[in-house]
């Protein structure tokens, strides 16, 4: 019984979508609508670039090794002690 109900639902929606998608709409896309789409896509890319730029220092410091920072500090401290 459940299979029959599932098949009936599938056939109903399949038939509805077949009718809706088979109708030809003789229309065109307005050039201003395309401009808005291009602006929206460009805005997304610019926003992503701004986010990456803002958090670039945090991203780079996450991937840097802590040992390199410690070595540089130790070398700097040794040089300053030798000068005294």
Beta strands, then each sheet from edge to edge (+ up, - down):
end
